[in-house]
């Protein structure tokens, strides 16, 4: 998951300290402190370990910036150095880079420039193997109309409820995405826009295409025009998801129902956990079995594929035990049939876990998300209890 960065800002100018602190406070998993100097007696401000990044202000009163930079590099060998400077001449930039600065930030400060520099540094750390990757969870229905998008959207909203958790929701139903309706969002840019400029995909481009939802999740929408999906290739999906999992703790993918083209398969190959959605109807169970086998045939391990039952009603024609026998696998989770509240949340464009966290489905889904994060939680419980409170 994205690495927590320790950032130290060194400047004698309160305006710069204030600006930088306001910008950095918008980033997840960033711990920073402000300093008017990094003399030995002030090192305690940086903590016992070296900061990941030290930001120096060239305009501050403190002597020649190159001299300060070289001296600090001796003290903080493992740190990267960003320099804020009003002098944007090539000669000055080269001078600073030769002295050991890894990033040049022009002053007046632009928030996007500083944010992109920090996030690019975080990605370089990850590519060097020093940071673990975020988790990717995909949801795909065994047939249309089973509520896969509802579960995906609410799972993303539930995950982001947790403190300091970064979550992206990507609508991979490229021809007919519904997630934007469920979130009441009309994004100006979509995944199609990223793919049109895939050759320059970076943090800045990606951030321009996502939309922040009121729950706190970041949403990447499916194309507004279904015809645009024809220009999206499997390699595009691979590049986008490679970046996403470096920026977020969790990435939730809402995949098209029973549809395994090259793009969907690429998304599933990136997934740590694939949830195949079914209900207790014969057709859905049969399709779920076929879908699981098809996914496995494409080189995805069985251990990463789980079947979940949605809209469970006690006394259904098929029992969970019969379904498990037919599928030759254990059902991972059972979601209750809570139709009215869910329809209400869809019509309002607000995930049910946000609209009514006390609803039956909401409480169930919050337990589901807890199990996804901590597989051993709650023992055999998987969403529904039978007689005498025993887990089904």
C-alpha positions in Angstrom: 0.0 0.0 0.0 1.2 3.6 -0.4 4.1 4.4 1.8 3.9 7.0 4.6 6.3 9.8 3.7 8.2 11.8 6.3 8.7 15.3 4.9 10.7 18.1 6.5 10.3 21.7 5.2 13.1 24.1 5.9 12.5 27.8 5.5 12.7 31.0 7.5 9.7 32.4 5.6 6.3 31.8 7.3 4.5 32.3 4.0 6.4 29.4 2.4 5.9 27.2 5.5 2.2 28.0 5.5 1.8 27.3 1.7 3.7 24.1 1.8 1.8 22.8 4.8 -1.5 23.6 3.2 -0.6 21.7 0.0 0.9 18.7 1.8 -2.1 18.4 4.1 -4.2 17.4 1.1 -2.0 14.3 0.4 -2.7 10.9 2.1 0.0 9.3 4.3 2.2 12.3 4.6 3.7 13.3 7.9 5.6 16.6 7.8 7.1 19.2 10.1 8.1 22.7 9.5 11.5 24.1 10.5 13.3 27.4 10.3 16.7 25.6 10.2 18.3 22.2 10.4 21.1 22.9 12.8 22.3 19.8 14.8 20.3 21.0 17.9 17.2 21.2 15.8 17.4 17.7 14.3 15.0 16.4 16.9 12.2 18.0 14.9 12.9 15.6 12.1 12.5 12.6 14.4 15.0 9.8 15.1 15.1 8.7 11.4 16.0 10.7 8.4 13.1 12.3 6.6 12.2 10.8 3.2 12.1 14.3 1.7 13.6 17.6 2.8 12.2 20.7 1.1 14.6 23.7 1.1 13.6 27.2 0.3 16.2 29.0 -1.7 14.7 32.4 -1.0 15.1 32.0 2.8 17.8 33.8 4.7 20.3 31.1 5.3 23.2 31.6 3.0 24.0 30.1 -0.4 21.5 27.3 -1.3 24.2 25.0 -2.7 26.3 25.3 0.5 23.2 24.5 2.6 22.2 21.6 0.3 25.7 20.0 0.4 25.9 20.3 4.2 22.5 18.8 4.7 23.2 15.9 2.3 26.1 15.0 4.6 23.8 14.9 7.6 20.8 13.2 5.9 22.3 10.7 3.5 19.1 8.8 2.8 16.9 11.8 2.2 15.8 13.3 -1.1 16.0 17.0 -1.5 13.5 19.3 -3.2 14.4 23.0 -3.7 11.9 25.8 -4.0 13.4 28.7 -5.9 12.2 31.8 -7.7 15.1 31.5 -10.2 13.8 29.3 -13.0 16.8 29.8 -15.3 18.3 26.6 -16.7 21.7 27.6 -15.3 20.3 27.7 -11.7 18.3 24.4 -12.1 21.4 22.6 -13.4 23.5 24.0 -10.5 21.0 22.7 -8.0 20.7 19.3 -9.6 24.5 18.9 -9.7 24.5 19.7 -6.0 22.1 16.9 -5.3 18.6 18.2 -5.6 16.2 15.6 -7.0 13.3 18.0 -7.7 13.1 21.7 -8.6 9.9 23.6 -7.5 9.4 27.0 -8.9 8.2 29.9 -6.7 5.5 31.2 -6.6 4.3 27.7 -5.6 1.8 25.8 -7.7 0.1 23.1 -5.7 0.0 20.6 -8.5 3.7 20.9 -9.1 4.6 20.1 -5.5 1.9 17.3 -5.2 3.1 15.6 -8.4 6.8 15.8 -7.3 5.9 14.1 -4.0 3.8 11.4 -5.6 6.4 10.7 -8.2 8.9 10.3 -5.5 6.6 7.8 -3.7 6.2 5.8 -6.9 10.0 5.7 -7.5 10.3 4.3 -3.9 7.7 1.7 -4.8 9.5 0.8 -8.1 12.7 0.3 -6.1 10.9 -2.3 -4.0 10.9 -0.3 -0.8 7.1 0.1 -0.7 4.3 -2.6 -0.8 1.6 -2.3 -3.4 -2.0 -1.5 -2.8 -4.7 -4.2 -3.0 -6.9 -4.6 -6.1 -10.4 -6.1 -5.7 -12.6 -6.9 -8.7 -16.4 -7.5 -8.7 -18.0 -9.3 -11.7 -21.5 -10.7 -12.0 -22.4 -14.1 -13.4 -25.2 -12.4 -15.2 -26.7 -8.9 -15.5 -28.9 -7.4 -12.8 -27.3 -9.1 -9.8 -26.1 -6.0 -8.1 -22.4 -6.2 -8.7 -22.0 -2.4 -9.1 -24.0 -1.8 -5.9 -21.6 -4.1 -4.0 -18.5 -2.6 -5.7 -19.5 1.0 -5.0 -20.5 0.4 -1.4 -17.3 -1.6 -0.8 -15.2 1.3 -2.0 -17.3 3.7 0.2 -16.9 1.4 3.2 -13.2 1.1 2.8 -12.6 4.8 2.6 -14.5 5.3 5.9 -11.5 4.0 7.7 -9.0 6.5 8.9 -6.1 7.2 6.6 -7.3 4.7 4.0 -6.9 5.7 0.3 -9.4 4.1 -2.1 -9.9 4.3 -5.9 -13.0 3.0 -7.6 -12.6 2.3 -11.3 -15.6 1.6 -13.5 -14.4 -1.1 -15.9 -17.9 -1.7 -17.4 -16.6 0.3 -20.4 -19.7 0.2 -22.6 -22.3 0.6 -19.9 -20.8 1.9 -16.6 -23.4 2.5 -13.9 -21.1 3.6 -11.0 -21.3 7.3 -11.9 -25.1 7.2 -11.5 -24.8 5.5 -8.1 -22.4 8.2 -7.0 -24.4 11.0 -8.6 -21.3 12.2 -10.5 -20.9 13.5 -14.0 -17.1 13.5 -14.5 -15.7 15.7 -17.3 -12.9 13.2 -17.9 -13.0 9.4 -18.0 -10.7 6.4 -18.5 -11.0 7.0 -22.3 -9.2 10.4 -21.9 -6.4 8.7 -20.1 -6.1 6.1 -22.8 -6.0 8.8 -25.5 -2.8 10.2 -23.9 -1.5 6.9 -22.5 2.1 7.7 -23.7 2.3 10.5 -21.1 0.5 8.8 -18.3 1.8 10.1 -15.0 0.4 11.2 -11.6 -0.6 14.6 -12.9 -2.5 13.2 -15.9 -4.2 10.6 -13.7 -5.2 13.1 -11.0 -6.8 15.2 -13.7 -9.1 12.4 -14.8 -10.4 11.3 -11.4 -13.3 12.8 -9.5 -13.3 13.0 -5.7 -16.6 11.8 -4.2 -18.1 13.2 -1.0 -17.3 9.9 0.7 -13.6 10.5 0.1 -13.0 7.9 -2.6 -11.5 8.8 -6.0 -13.5 7.7 -9.0 -12.3 6.9 -12.5 -15.4 6.8 -14.7 -16.2 4.6 -17.7 -16.5 6.4 -21.1 -19.5 8.7 -21.4 -19.9 7.5 -25.0 -19.9 3.7 -25.3 -18.2 4.0 -28.7 -15.1 5.4 -27.0 -14.6 2.0 -25.3 -13.4 0.6 -28.7 -10.2 2.7 -28.3 -9.3 1.2 -24.9 -6.9 -1.7 -25.1 -5.7 -4.2 -22.6 -2.2 -2.6 -22.5 -3.9 0.7 -21.5 -5.7 -1.0 -18.6 -2.4 -2.6 -17.5 -0.6 0.8 -17.4 -3.4 2.6 -15.6 -3.8 -0.1 -12.9 0.0 -0.3 -12.4 -0.1 3.4 -11.5 -3.3 3.2 -9.4 -2.0 0.4 -7.1 1.0 2.6 -6.3 -1.2 5.5 -5.3 -3.9 3.8 -3.2 -4.3 1.3 -0.4 -7.3 -0.2 -2.2 -8.5 -0.2 -5.8 -12.0 -1.5 -6.5 -12.8 -2.5 -10.0 -16.5 -2.8 -11.2 -16.3 -5.2 -14.1 -18.9 -5.9 -16.8 -21.2 -8.9 -16.2 -20.2 -12.2 -17.6 -17.9 -10.5 -20.1 -14.2 -11.6 -20.4 -12.7 -9.6 -23.2 -8.9 -8.9 -23.1 -9.4 -5.7 -21.1 -11.4 -7.3 -18.4 -9.0 -10.2 -18.2 -6.1 -7.8 -17.8 -8.0 -6.1 -14.9 -8.6 -9.5 -13.3 -5.0 -10.5 -13.6 -4.1 -7.3 -11.6 -6.6 -8.3 -8.9 -5.6 -9.7 -5.6 -9.2 -10.8 -5.0 -11.9 -11.5 -7.6 -15.5 -11.7 -6.4 -17.9 -13.5 -8.7 -21.5 -12.3 -7.8 -24.4 -14.7 -8.0 -27.8 -15.2 -6.5 -29.5 -18.5 -5.7 -31.1 -19.0 -9.1 -30.1 -22.0 -11.2 -29.0 -19.8 -14.2 -26.8 -17.5 -12.1 -25.2 -20.5 -10.3 -24.5 -22.2 -13.6 -23.0 -19.1 -15.1 -20.9 -18.5 -12.0 -19.4 -22.0 -12.3 -18.6 -21.3 -16.0 -17.2 -17.9 -15.2 -14.9 -19.2 -12.5 -13.6 -21.9 -14.8 -13.0 -19.4 -17.6 -11.1 -17.1 -15.3 -8.9 -20.0 -14.1 -8.2 -21.1 -17.7 -6.7 -17.7 -18.3 -4.0 -18.3 -15.8 -5.5 -16.7 -12.7 -5.1 -18.9 -9.6 -8.3 -20.4 -8.0 -7.2 -19.0 -4.7 -7.9 -15.5 -5.9 -11.4 -16.2 -7.0 -14.4 -16.2 -4.6 -18.1 -16.6 -5.1 -20.4 -14.4 -3.1 -24.2 -14.7 -3.0 -26.3 -11.5 -3.3 -30.0 -10.9 -2.4 -30.1 -13.9 -0.1 -33.6 -14.9 1.2 -34.1 -17.6 3.7 -36.1 -20.5 2.3 -34.9 -20.1 -1.3 -35.3 -23.0 -3.7 -31.5 -23.6 -3.6 -29.6 -23.7 -0.3 -26.1 -22.4 0.1 -24.9 -26.0 0.7 -26.3 -27.1 -2.6 -24.7 -24.2 -4.3 -21.3 -25.0 -2.8 -21.6 -28.6 -4.0 -22.5 -27.5 -7.5 -19.6 -25.0 -7.7 -17.2 -27.3 -5.9 -16.1 -24.3 -3.8 -17.0 -22.6 -0.6 -19.2 -19.4 -0.8 -17.1 -16.5 0.6 -19.9 -14.2 1.6 -23.7 -13.9 1.6 -25.4 -10.5 1.1 -29.0 -10.1 2.3 -31.9 -9.0 0.1 -32.4 -5.4 1.3 -34.1 -4.2 -1.8 -36.0 -1.0 -0.8 -33.1 0.8 1.0 -30.7 -0.1 -1.9 -33.0 1.2 -4.6 -33.5 4.4 -2.5 -29.7 4.9 -2.3 -29.3 4.4 -6.0 -32.1 6.9 -6.7 -30.4 9.4 -4.4 -26.9 8.8 -5.9 -25.4 8.0 -2.5 -23.9 4.7 -1.4 -26.1 3.0 1.2 -23.2 2.7 3.7 -23.1 6.5 3.6 -26.8 7.2 3.4 -27.9 4.7 6.0 -25.1 2.9 7.8 -27.6 1.1 10.0 -29.5 -0.6 7.1 -29.3 -4.4 7.0 -27.2 -4.4 3.8 -24.9 -1.7 5.2 -24.1 -3.5 8.4 -23.6 -6.7 6.4 -21.3 -5.0 3.8 -19.2 -3.4 6.5 -18.5 -6.8 8.0 -17.7 -8.0 4.4 -15.1 -5.3 4.0 -13.6 -6.1 7.4 -13.2 -9.7 6.3 -11.6 -8.6 3.0 -9.0 -6.7 5.0 -8.6 -9.3 7.8 -9.4 -12.8 6.4 -9.4 -14.4 9.8 -11.9 -12.0 11.4 -15.2 -13.4 12.9 -14.3 -17.0 12.3 -16.9 -18.8 10.1 -19.3 -15.9 9.9 -20.0 -14.9 6.3 -22.8 -12.4 6.5 -25.9 -14.4 7.5 -26.8 -16.4 10.6 -29.2 -19.3 10.7 -31.1 -20.8 13.6 -29.7 -20.2 17.1 -27.3 -17.5 15.7 -25.1 -20.1 14.0 -23.3 -18.9 10.9 -24.6 -20.4 7.7 
